[in-house]
C-alpha cells in the first residue's frame, strides 16, 4: 500500500536530507513534489489543498528557519502532517458495554464486508478472547449468507442463520435474542450493499441500524476505489452515525489515496486495514507508523508485533537450544524459517515495514523475495530425504539431479538453495556466539523509525 506515494515522498525527503540550509526554491520545489505525489495517489483535491497549506505555513515559519538541520525539520513537518491527516491516534474498538456488544458493518457491494466480518471475528476471538456471533442481513444475496456461514466456521465464530424470505429487521432482532441467550460477547452484523449508493439501500441500513442499536458502526471501503471511496464515505457518514472506517484490499492498492481522503472527509478514525485474503490479514491502523512507512522510515514496531503473533515461539526456542548445543542449522530448519516467513506474508511484506536505505531499491528487493521463490525453495527441500536435509554436504551431482527432478526445477535452483543455506548457517553460528549486536550494527541505513531510537 502507498507504494506510489511513498516512492515520491521518500525521494523528496532524500533530496532534503543533510542540507544545512534551505532556500525558498528548495521549499517550493519540495511542496510541489508533495502536491504532485498526493494527486497521483488519487487523494481528494480539497484534502490535498488543506494538507499543502498546512505544510507551507509551518515550512515558512520559524520552525524550519531556526533549525540546525532545516532539511530534517521539513521532513518532520511532512511526517507530522501525514500523521494528522491519517488520524493522529490509534483508536481501538470500544467493547466496554453490556454484552452482546453490537458491531455494525456498512458499505457498498464488493467492498469486502463479509470477509471483513470474519476477519474481525477471528481477531476478537484470538486476541481479545471474546465469544463472537456473526449474522448477515443481506437478503438480496443469499450467497453472502452462505459465505458468512462458511467463514464463521473457519474462524471459530457462532453463525446466526438467516434467509432471503425474512426482513433484515427480523433477522437482527432474532440475532440479538440468540446472542443474549448464548452469552455472546460480540455480535457482528454484516449488512447489504449495492454497486452504487441509492435511497433504498440507505433507508434499509438506517432501519437495521435503529433495530440493532450498535456500539460501533464501521464503514467498510475498498481502498482501491479512489475518488469513489470519498463519495460513498460522505453519503454513509450522513446517513449513519459512523464511529470508524475499515480499509480493505490495501495490499493491492499502490496509491493509498482513499486512506488519506476518507479520514479527512468523514472525520472518523481508520480502525483497521485489510492486507490480504486470508482471515488473519487484518491489521490495526496506526497513523504514526503508517506515516513513517510512507516516508520510507519503516514500521519496525508493527513488524515486531507481527513476529510475536505469527512466529512459533516453540520452534524458535527449539532452534536456539539446538544452535547453543553446537548443532548445525540444517535444511529442515531452513524450511521452517521459509514457512513462517510465508505465514507473515513473505519477505516483501516484511520489507514494507523496514527502513530501506537510499542506496537500495525497495522494488528490486521485493521482486527478489517473492512468495513464488519461497514455494520453489520449500519444494526443493521436500524432494530431499531426511538424511540429505540433515547433512546437506552429502548432496552430490546425481542427488542434485534427482532432487531437481522431484521438485520440477533445475539443478541451478538446487545449487542456489544450498548456497543460501550455507550463508544462513554461517549467520546462525554468529548469532549463537552472541554476534547479534555486531550484525545489527553492520546493517545499512541508520534511519531508525520513531519509537526505536
Secondary structure, 3 states (H helix, E strand, C coil): CCHHHHHHHHHHHHHHCCCCCCCHHHHHHHHHHHHHHHHHCCCCHHHHHHHHHHHHHHHCCHHHHCCCCHHHHHHHHHHHHHHHHHCCCCCCCCCCCCCCEEEEEECCCCCCHHHHHHHHHHHHHHHCCCCEEEEECCCCCHHHHHHHHHHHHHHCCEEECCCCCCCHHHHHHHHHHHHHHCCCCEEEEECCCCCCCCHHHHHHHHHHHHHHCCCEEEEEEEHHHCHHHHHHHHHHHHHCCCCEEEEECHHHCCCCHHHHHHHHHHCCCEEEEECCCCCCCEEECCHHHHHHHHCCCCCHHHHHHHHHHHCCHHHHHHHHHHHHCCCCCCHHHHHHHHHHHHHCCHHHHHHCCCCCCCCCCHHHHHHCCCHHHHHHHHHHHHCCCHHHHHCHHHCCHHHHHHHHHHHCCCHHHHHHHHHHHHHHHHHHHHHHCCCHHHHHHCCCCCCCCCCCC
